[in-house]
């Protein structure tokens, strides 16, 4: 997911190479950011946050000296538990098997977390740990550093599951104790793994954790209201599409471009698909229940196991096929449409991102807080010009539509298919 797509007006590979940033009269290059437009206040904040990032370098160096092959494997596994490659299968497992409402709300919360973290990253444009002396063990420099996506979601996802379970599920005390221990380990290990792997500073993790706590505190208060509004509100589908496109339009696009917006588009679109699916499925709610939402007191463990297993296998297969086919179909449709209408200003190409400036180093310089004499010599990247005609990349649109379909299939398509073939309890 993170390696696909481009920003809304992204050019082909050549135009997405490294772009010059703002320079002063002596030719010194600065790393500019959207927040710099706020003037001295915005630049002062970036300087303070950069100082907090650099303060974390000695602890990372000390941690790096204690790396071992065994610990490295464990930390990479822990880091995987904080990625969308884990969260999405886990979310649909909860949606189809454990609790449909929890699965829906968890997906919406992940979309909110992804958007918030990506938005702040691209507003601040702050680097990942210095390399050298830090040697990262994962390739994560396609996006800026602060805040950490892993830290934001490492708070939101595990702890929302805990609070929801504590409020809605009936379990013995020892069951809650075991669940609490797993949640603590999950959350802490995901965040610590990013420090061990050298891809985030302590400041990135702390900032992400604080942002996650703030979002979670408000989400717990409004989650039921949000779910009811989606189920019984007016014009929900139209509102979901319009508001999501507005949020994506407002997402900052710093130069040089990053893959943060690509991840945000995917998660936002999946959330929109969930909203559309839920809003259009309120007439037959029993079809869309999770396995454990049914009365399973008289169901044997074997039946419960094979129905759940087949449902998961069928669901995962359908979701993957939907993602693949939608991307192929929509990409070809748009390409053919451009060819028929002779719209040479639009194209769909995969983009390479330059990640050289995401790591802190001697060349990483922020604009001075007070700099009235500084001139702008860098140019914001424009769409490619061939024969005087600008070109705009619409792979962003393909990804949005494709992942909306993926979200709808996950929340509505799979339950409908299982009900139609009798794969129910």
URSULBEL-V142786 format. One record per residue. N is the residue number from 1. D_CENTER is the distance of its C-alpha to the mean C-alpha in Angstrom with 1 decimal. Layout:
# URSULBEL-V142786
n->N d_center->D_CENTER
n->N d_center->D_CENTER
This chain:
# URSULBEL-V142786
n->1 d_center->9.2
n->2 d_center->8.4
n->3 d_center->12.1
n->4 d_center->12.7
n->5 d_center->13.4
n->6 d_center->14.2
n->7 d_center->14.4
n->8 d_center->16.6
n->9 d_center->19.8
n->10 d_center->19.3
n->11 d_center->22.4
n->12 d_center->23.4
n->13 d_center->23.2
n->14 d_center->26.0
n->15 d_center->24.8
n->16 d_center->21.4
n->17 d_center->23.3
n->18 d_center->23.6
n->19 d_center->24.8
n->20 d_center->27.3
n->21 d_center->26.3
n->22 d_center->28.8
n->23 d_center->32.0
n->24 d_center->35.1
n->25 d_center->38.7
n->26 d_center->39.0
n->27 d_center->36.2
n->28 d_center->33.9
n->29 d_center->30.2
n->30 d_center->27.7
n->31 d_center->23.9
n->32 d_center->23.4
n->33 d_center->20.5
n->34 d_center->20.1
n->35 d_center->21.2
n->36 d_center->24.5
n->37 d_center->25.6
n->38 d_center->26.3
n->39 d_center->29.1
n->40 d_center->30.4
n->41 d_center->28.3
n->42 d_center->25.0
n->43 d_center->26.3
n->44 d_center->27.8
n->45 d_center->24.6
n->46 d_center->23.0
n->47 d_center->26.1
n->48 d_center->26.0
n->49 d_center->22.4
n->50 d_center->23.3
n->51 d_center->26.3
n->52 d_center->24.4
n->53 d_center->22.2
n->54 d_center->25.5
n->55 d_center->27.2
n->56 d_center->24.9
n->57 d_center->26.1
n->58 d_center->29.3
n->59 d_center->27.7
n->60 d_center->25.2
n->61 d_center->28.4
n->62 d_center->30.2
n->63 d_center->27.4
n->64 d_center->27.3
n->65 d_center->31.1
n->66 d_center->30.6
n->67 d_center->28.4
n->68 d_center->29.9
n->69 d_center->29.0
n->70 d_center->28.7
n->71 d_center->26.4
n->72 d_center->24.2
n->73 d_center->23.8
n->74 d_center->23.1
n->75 d_center->20.5
n->76 d_center->18.7
n->77 d_center->18.8
n->78 d_center->17.5
n->79 d_center->14.6
n->80 d_center->13.8
n->81 d_center->13.7
n->82 d_center->10.6
n->83 d_center->8.5
n->84 d_center->6.9
n->85 d_center->10.4
n->86 d_center->12.0
n->87 d_center->10.2
n->88 d_center->10.6
n->89 d_center->14.2
n->90 d_center->14.9
n->91 d_center->13.7
n->92 d_center->16.0
n->93 d_center->18.7
n->94 d_center->18.8
n->95 d_center->18.9
n->96 d_center->21.8
n->97 d_center->23.7
n->98 d_center->23.3
n->99 d_center->22.7
n->100 d_center->21.4
n->101 d_center->20.9
n->102 d_center->18.8
n->103 d_center->16.6
n->104 d_center->16.2
n->105 d_center->15.5
n->106 d_center->13.1
n->107 d_center->10.9
n->108 d_center->11.4
n->109 d_center->10.7
n->110 d_center->7.3
n->111 d_center->6.6
n->112 d_center->8.6
n->113 d_center->7.1
n->114 d_center->3.7
n->115 d_center->6.5
n->116 d_center->9.0
n->117 d_center->7.9
n->118 d_center->7.2
n->119 d_center->10.4
n->120 d_center->12.4
n->121 d_center->11.7
n->122 d_center->13.1
n->123 d_center->15.7
n->124 d_center->17.1
n->125 d_center->16.8
n->126 d_center->17.9
n->127 d_center->18.5
n->128 d_center->17.8
n->129 d_center->20.9
n->130 d_center->24.1
n->131 d_center->24.9
n->132 d_center->27.8
n->133 d_center->28.5
n->134 d_center->25.2
n->135 d_center->24.5
n->136 d_center->20.9
n->137 d_center->20.8
n->138 d_center->17.4
n->139 d_center->16.3
n->140 d_center->13.4
n->141 d_center->14.9
n->142 d_center->13.1
n->143 d_center->11.3
n->144 d_center->13.3
n->145 d_center->13.9
n->146 d_center->14.1
n->147 d_center->12.4
n->148 d_center->10.8
n->149 d_center->7.2
n->150 d_center->9.4
n->151 d_center->11.9
n->152 d_center->10.1
n->153 d_center->8.9
n->154 d_center->12.2
n->155 d_center->14.0
n->156 d_center->12.5
n->157 d_center->12.4
n->158 d_center->15.7
n->159 d_center->17.6
n->160 d_center->16.9
n->161 d_center->18.2
n->162 d_center->21.2
n->163 d_center->22.1
n->164 d_center->21.9
n->165 d_center->23.9
n->166 d_center->26.4
n->167 d_center->27.0
n->168 d_center->27.1
n->169 d_center->28.2
n->170 d_center->31.7
n->171 d_center->31.9
n->172 d_center->34.6
n->173 d_center->34.3
n->174 d_center->33.9
n->175 d_center->31.0
n->176 d_center->29.1
n->177 d_center->30.1
n->178 d_center->28.7
n->179 d_center->25.4
n->180 d_center->25.2
n->181 d_center->25.9
n->182 d_center->23.2
n->183 d_center->20.6
n->184 d_center->21.9
n->185 d_center->21.8
n->186 d_center->18.3
n->187 d_center->16.9
n->188 d_center->19.3
n->189 d_center->19.1
n->190 d_center->15.4
n->191 d_center->15.8
n->192 d_center->19.2
n->193 d_center->18.2
n->194 d_center->16.1
n->195 d_center->19.4
n->196 d_center->21.5
n->197 d_center->19.7
n->198 d_center->20.2
n->199 d_center->16.7
n->200 d_center->16.5
n->201 d_center->19.4
n->202 d_center->20.4
n->203 d_center->19.7
n->204 d_center->15.9
n->205 d_center->15.9
n->206 d_center->18.2
n->207 d_center->16.4
n->208 d_center->13.1
n->209 d_center->15.4
n->210 d_center->17.2
n->211 d_center->14.4
n->212 d_center->13.3
n->213 d_center->17.0
n->214 d_center->17.5
n->215 d_center->14.8
n->216 d_center->16.1
n->217 d_center->19.7
n->218 d_center->19.4
n->219 d_center->17.4
n->220 d_center->20.2
n->221 d_center->22.7
n->222 d_center->21.4
n->223 d_center->19.6
n->224 d_center->22.9
n->225 d_center->23.7
n->226 d_center->20.4
n->227 d_center->21.1
n->228 d_center->24.7
n->229 d_center->23.9
n->230 d_center->21.8
n->231 d_center->24.7
n->232 d_center->27.6
n->233 d_center->26.6
n->234 d_center->28.0
n->235 d_center->26.2
n->236 d_center->22.9
n->237 d_center->21.8
n->238 d_center->22.8
n->239 d_center->21.2
n->240 d_center->17.8
n->241 d_center->17.9
n->242 d_center->19.5
n->243 d_center->17.4
n->244 d_center->14.1
n->245 d_center->15.7
n->246 d_center->17.1
n->247 d_center->13.9
n->248 d_center->12.6
n->249 d_center->16.1
n->250 d_center->16.1
n->251 d_center->13.0
n->252 d_center->14.8
n->253 d_center->15.6
n->254 d_center->17.3
n->255 d_center->19.8
n->256 d_center->19.4
n->257 d_center->16.2
n->258 d_center->13.0
n->259 d_center->10.1
n->260 d_center->7.6
n->261 d_center->8.5
n->262 d_center->8.2
n->263 d_center->4.6
n->264 d_center->4.8
n->265 d_center->7.9
n->266 d_center->7.2
n->267 d_center->5.5
n->268 d_center->8.0
n->269 d_center->10.6
n->270 d_center->10.5
n->271 d_center->11.0
n->272 d_center->13.8
n->273 d_center->15.3
n->274 d_center->15.5
n->275 d_center->17.3
n->276 d_center->19.6
n->277 d_center->20.4
n->278 d_center->21.3
n->279 d_center->23.2
n->280 d_center->25.3
n->281 d_center->26.1
n->282 d_center->27.9
n->283 d_center->31.4
n->284 d_center->31.2
n->285 d_center->29.0
n->286 d_center->30.7
n->287 d_center->29.3
n->288 d_center->25.7
n->289 d_center->26.4
n->290 d_center->25.0
n->291 d_center->27.7
n->292 d_center->28.3
n->293 d_center->28.6
n->294 d_center->31.9
n->295 d_center->35.2
n->296 d_center->35.2
n->297 d_center->38.3
n->298 d_center->40.5
n->299 d_center->38.1
n->300 d_center->38.8
n->301 d_center->36.2
n->302 d_center->36.7
n->303 d_center->36.0
n->304 d_center->32.9
n->305 d_center->31.6
n->306 d_center->32.4
n->307 d_center->31.1
n->308 d_center->27.8
n->309 d_center->27.6
n->310 d_center->28.6
n->311 d_center->26.1
n->312 d_center->23.2
n->313 d_center->24.5
n->314 d_center->25.1
n->315 d_center->21.8
n->316 d_center->19.7
n->317 d_center->22.1
n->318 d_center->21.9
n->319 d_center->18.1
n->320 d_center->18.1
n->321 d_center->21.1
n->322 d_center->19.6
n->323 d_center->16.6
n->324 d_center->19.2
n->325 d_center->21.9
n->326 d_center->20.0
n->327 d_center->18.8
n->328 d_center->22.3
n->329 d_center->24.0
n->330 d_center->22.2
n->331 d_center->22.3
n->332 d_center->26.0
n->333 d_center->26.8
n->334 d_center->25.6
n->335 d_center->27.3
n->336 d_center->30.5
n->337 d_center->30.3
n->338 d_center->30.1
n->339 d_center->33.0
n->340 d_center->35.2
n->341 d_center->34.7
n->342 d_center->35.1
n->343 d_center->32.0
n->344 d_center->31.7
n->345 d_center->29.4
n->346 d_center->26.4
n->347 d_center->25.0
n->348 d_center->22.1
n->349 d_center->21.5
n->350 d_center->19.0
n->351 d_center->18.4
n->352 d_center->18.9
n->353 d_center->17.4
n->354 d_center->19.6
n->355 d_center->18.2
n->356 d_center->21.7
n->357 d_center->21.1
n->358 d_center->18.0
n->359 d_center->20.4
n->360 d_center->23.1
n->361 d_center->26.6
n->362 d_center->29.9
n->363 d_center->28.8
n->364 d_center->25.9
n->365 d_center->27.6
n->366 d_center->26.5
n->367 d_center->28.7
n->368 d_center->31.6
n->369 d_center->31.3
n->370 d_center->34.5
n->371 d_center->35.2
n->372 d_center->37.2
n->373 d_center->38.7
n->374 d_center->35.6
n->375 d_center->35.4
n->376 d_center->32.4
n->377 d_center->33.1
n->378 d_center->29.6
n->379 d_center->28.6
n->380 d_center->25.4
n->381 d_center->24.6
n->382 d_center->25.9
n->383 d_center->25.7
n->384 d_center->28.0
n->385 d_center->31.6
n->386 d_center->33.8
n->387 d_center->37.3
n->388 d_center->36.2
n->389 d_center->33.5
n->390 d_center->29.9
n->391 d_center->27.2
n->392 d_center->23.8
n->393 d_center->21.0
n->394 d_center->19.8
n->395 d_center->17.3
n->396 d_center->14.7
n->397 d_center->16.8
n->398 d_center->17.2
n->399 d_center->13.5
n->400 d_center->13.2
n->401 d_center->16.4
n->402 d_center->15.7
n->403 d_center->12.6
n->404 d_center->14.5
n->405 d_center->17.2
n->406 d_center->15.2
n->407 d_center->14.3
n->408 d_center->18.0
n->409 d_center->19.3
n->410 d_center->17.6
n->411 d_center->18.9
n->412 d_center->22.2
n->413 d_center->23.1
n->414 d_center->23.2
n->415 d_center->25.2
n->416 d_center->27.5
n->417 d_center->28.2
n->418 d_center->28.9
n->419 d_center->31.2
n->420 d_center->33.0
n->421 d_center->33.9
n->422 d_center->34.9
n->423 d_center->32.2
n->424 d_center->32.4
n->425 d_center->34.4
